[in-house]
Amino acid sequence: LGLVFLLLLYLLQGSNSTFVKLNDNGYEDVIIAIDPSVPEDENITEQLKEIVTTASTYLFEATQKRFFFKNVSILIPESWEDSLQYKRPTYESYTHADVRVAPPTISGRDEPYTKQFTECGEKAEYIHFTPDFVLGKKLNEYGPPGRLLVHEWAHLRWGVFDEYNEDQPFYSAKSKKIEATRCSTGISGLNRVYTCQGDSCVFRACRTNSTTKLYEKDCQFFPDEVQTEKASIMFMQSIDSVVEFCNEKNHNQEAPSLQNIKCDYRSTWEVISNSEDFKNSTPMETSPPPPVFSLLRPRERIVCLVLDKSGSMSVSTWDHFFLDIATGVTGY
């Protein structure tokens, strides 16, 4: 009966572990789930396909032809109208989703994020996108969504961290200059305060705080529109020229970035290169195929459990019975 109890407990509480596996350089069994509270909109599923497809190409180039998205399941809420193109899920569920499309955690804030309370190099829990982000309504704020998915996937899969720090946006470099927290330092830009009064908005130069010897609180780093620097995706993947992760050669160890704080001053590419994915792969010689998508929607399921009280069902038989139910065997 011990097996039965543990099995039932597992089925009741579920598990949030991922089913993603790497097979011949391609990520399989990626699950994207739409929250049941999201209003029905077929454009969301079409945009998700576009985001993943563009992300796959960007991921492939960013990882030196090692990784791409091979097959992805999009889990449609049961509250949405059924369609002939929707298949029934087998093991896929919202709990196991690698990417969740759900309303903002804080109303009005559509910032994508990865739930990451793990140590350096450890997998995170899931990526969160809002419907408006998926539908392309936040391009001005966050840039191309496919590129941003790769940024978040690096958090999720390889346990790297951002190369900026909103709490410490500037630092005093060894050169005695005040530098923006970024990687690499080859990304050029201006440090400015952006202020608005009524309908009039202006930029002005940042002032230095006499106590901290750094720029004033409202000072921000504004990257130049035209760049040639290729790194880094974990700083600002929205810059057109950025197509790589910072590596051992161009990593900015001086910056108080979360990557430095959490990963003992190692570059993001060093952490990625030490992952199981990297160790179990070699660069591809040809371009990868586009991702294959499956649209899944749960349907109402009726389960009837008939109990035999005659004593003919032994403990061993019951153990096999529950195990078969869990694994999908239906020969009873």
Buried (B, 14 or more C-beta within 10 A) or exposed (E): EEBBEEBEEEEEEEEEEBBBEBEEBBBBBBBBBBBEEBEEBEEBBEBBBEBBBBBBBBBBEBBBBBBBBBBBBBBBBEEBEEEEEBBEBEEBBBBBBBBBBBBBEEEEEBBBBBBBEBEBBEBBBBBBBBBEBBBEEBEEEBBBBBBBBBBBBBBBBBBBBBBBBEEBBBBEEEEEEBBBBBBBBBBEBEBBBEEEEEEEEEEEEBEEEEEEEBBEEEBBBEBEEEBEBBBBBBBBBBBEEBBBBBBEEBBBEBBBBBBBBBBEBBBBBBBBBBBEBBEEBEEBEEEBEBBEBBBBBBEEEEEEEEEEEEEEEEEEEBBEBBEEBEEEEEEE
